[in-house]
Amino acid sequence: MVEEKGVAGITMGEIARAARIATGTLYIYFTSKDDLVNVLFTDCRKAALDAYFERYDPATDFKAGFRVIWLNILKFRTEHFEEAIFMDQCYHSPFITERTKDIANKMIQPLFKLVERGKAEKLLKDIDSFTLLVFMIGSITEYVKHSIYRGKKMSRPLVEQMFNICWDGVKK
């Protein structure tokens, strides 16, 4: 629904109809659309971050671990494209409260720790960690959007090229 109408364009009645429940039932669980959006955003963000670190072993070589996480982000954003778009739209919308943003920022700390590790091992550029993450995740996000919106299949060689471009952009 968010992809079709945006967060602002959806009503609680439409959400209830899509969920095949009465609108009143929806209000038992959520006080408002804002409340529902914040809970859903937090749940989606947690699921995304759990997926990002799947099969990641911090004891492995940094670049290999970085690659695992990079591929996991690519996989999640491709397989859960609608959720990824929802999270992107919500984070910068007036619907997300400062409390929810604080929770989201705490959830993303493992990604910051990853970048800090790379910088400590002198493998990543010694620049702002947020900037490195924006470059990493932004390049993945745009690649996924390009692939989905243009119907371009992600081939193994192209994915490898994209990883290498990203790695070359962040490595020292």
C-alpha positions as CSV (number, residue, x, y, z in Angstrom):
1,M,0.0,0.0,0.0
2,V,2.8,2.4,0.8
3,E,4.4,1.7,-2.6
4,E,1.1,2.6,-4.3
5,K,0.0,5.6,-2.2
6,G,2.8,6.6,0.1
7,V,2.5,6.6,3.9
8,A,0.4,9.8,4.0
9,G,-2.1,8.5,1.4
10,I,-3.2,5.4,3.5
11,T,-6.0,5.4,6.0
12,M,-6.6,3.1,8.9
13,G,-9.8,2.0,7.2
14,E,-7.8,0.9,4.1
15,I,-5.2,-0.9,6.3
16,A,-8.0,-2.7,8.1
17,R,-9.7,-3.7,4.8
18,A,-6.4,-5.0,3.4
19,A,-5.8,-7.0,6.6
20,R,-9.4,-8.2,6.5
21,I,-10.2,-7.0,9.9
22,A,-12.6,-4.4,11.3
23,T,-11.2,-0.9,11.6
24,G,-12.2,-1.0,15.3
25,T,-10.1,-4.1,15.8
26,L,-7.1,-2.3,14.3
27,Y,-7.6,0.5,16.9
28,I,-7.4,-2.1,19.7
29,Y,-3.8,-2.7,18.8
30,F,-2.7,0.7,17.5
31,T,-3.9,4.1,18.8
32,S,-3.4,5.8,15.4
33,K,-1.9,5.4,12.0
34,D,1.3,7.0,13.3
35,D,1.5,4.4,16.1
36,L,1.0,1.6,13.6
37,V,3.7,3.0,11.2
38,N,6.2,3.4,14.0
39,V,5.7,-0.2,15.2
40,L,5.9,-1.6,11.7
41,F,8.9,0.5,10.9
42,T,10.7,-0.7,14.0
43,D,9.8,-4.4,13.3
44,C,11.0,-4.1,9.7
45,R,14.2,-2.4,10.7
46,K,14.9,-5.2,13.2
47,A,14.2,-7.9,10.7
48,A,16.5,-6.1,8.2
49,L,19.4,-5.8,10.6
50,D,19.0,-9.4,11.7
51,A,19.2,-10.5,8.1
52,Y,22.2,-8.2,7.4
53,F,24.3,-10.1,10.0
54,E,23.1,-13.6,9.1
55,R,26.1,-16.0,8.7
56,Y,28.5,-13.1,9.7
57,D,31.3,-14.2,12.0
58,P,33.2,-11.3,13.5
59,A,36.3,-13.6,13.9
60,T,36.7,-13.8,10.1
61,D,38.9,-11.7,8.0
62,F,37.4,-8.2,7.8
63,K,36.9,-8.0,4.0
64,A,35.3,-11.5,3.9
65,G,32.9,-10.4,6.7
66,F,32.2,-7.1,5.0
67,R,31.4,-9.0,1.9
68,V,29.0,-11.3,3.8
69,I,27.1,-8.3,5.2
70,W,27.1,-6.5,1.8
71,L,25.6,-9.6,0.1
72,N,23.1,-10.0,2.9
73,I,22.0,-6.4,2.5
74,L,21.7,-6.8,-1.2
75,K,19.7,-10.0,-0.7
76,F,17.3,-8.5,1.9
77,R,16.7,-5.4,-0.1
78,T,16.0,-7.4,-3.2
79,E,13.8,-10.1,-1.6
80,H,12.0,-7.6,0.7
81,F,11.9,-4.7,-1.7
82,E,8.6,-3.3,-0.5
83,E,9.7,-3.4,3.1
84,A,13.0,-1.6,2.2
85,I,11.1,1.1,0.3
86,F,8.7,1.4,3.3
87,M,11.6,1.9,5.7
88,D,13.3,4.4,3.4
89,Q,10.1,6.4,3.0
90,C,9.2,6.3,6.7
91,Y,12.6,7.3,8.1
92,H,12.4,10.7,6.5
93,S,8.7,11.2,7.0
94,P,6.9,13.1,9.7
95,F,5.2,9.8,10.9
96,I,8.4,8.5,12.5
97,T,8.8,9.8,16.0
98,E,12.1,10.8,17.5
99,R,11.8,7.9,19.9
100,T,11.5,5.5,17.0
101,K,14.5,7.2,15.3
102,D,16.5,6.7,18.4
103,I,15.5,3.0,18.5
104,A,16.5,2.6,14.9
105,N,19.8,4.4,15.5
106,K,20.6,2.0,18.3
107,M,19.7,-1.0,16.1
108,I,22.1,0.1,13.4
109,Q,25.1,0.2,15.8
110,P,26.4,-3.2,14.7
111,L,27.0,-1.7,11.2
112,F,28.9,1.2,12.8
113,K,30.9,-1.3,14.8
114,L,31.8,-3.1,11.6
115,V,33.0,0.1,9.9
116,E,34.9,1.1,13.0
117,R,36.6,-2.3,13.0
118,G,37.6,-1.8,9.4
119,K,39.0,1.6,10.2
120,A,40.9,0.3,13.3
121,E,42.4,-2.5,11.1
122,K,43.4,0.3,8.7
123,L,41.4,-1.4,5.9
124,L,38.8,1.4,5.4
125,K,39.2,5.0,4.7
126,D,39.6,7.1,7.8
127,I,36.5,9.2,7.2
128,D,33.2,9.6,9.0
129,S,31.6,6.2,9.6
130,F,28.2,7.4,8.7
131,T,29.5,8.6,5.3
132,L,31.0,5.1,4.6
133,L,27.7,3.5,5.5
134,V,25.8,5.9,3.3
135,F,28.1,5.0,0.4
136,M,27.8,1.2,1.1
137,I,24.1,1.0,1.6
138,G,23.2,3.7,-0.8
139,S,25.0,1.9,-3.7
140,I,23.2,-1.3,-2.8
141,T,19.9,0.4,-2.6
142,E,20.3,2.2,-6.0
143,Y,21.5,-1.1,-7.6
144,V,18.5,-3.0,-6.3
145,K,16.1,-0.2,-7.4
146,H,17.7,-0.1,-10.9
147,S,17.4,-3.9,-11.1
148,I,13.8,-4.1,-10.0
149,Y,12.4,-1.0,-11.7
150,R,14.1,-1.8,-15.0
151,G,13.6,-5.6,-14.9
152,K,17.4,-6.2,-15.0
153,K,18.5,-9.5,-13.7
154,M,21.3,-9.5,-11.2
155,S,23.9,-11.8,-12.5
156,R,26.7,-13.2,-10.3
157,P,29.4,-11.4,-12.3
158,L,27.5,-8.1,-12.1
159,V,26.9,-8.5,-8.3
160,E,30.6,-9.2,-7.9
161,Q,31.4,-6.1,-9.9
162,M,29.1,-4.0,-7.7
163,F,30.8,-5.4,-4.6
164,N,34.2,-4.6,-5.9
165,I,33.2,-1.1,-6.8
166,C,31.8,-0.6,-3.3
167,W,34.9,-2.1,-1.7
168,D,37.2,0.1,-3.9
169,G,35.2,3.1,-2.7
170,V,35.6,2.4,1.0
171,K,38.9,0.7,1.3
172,K,42.0,2.6,2.3
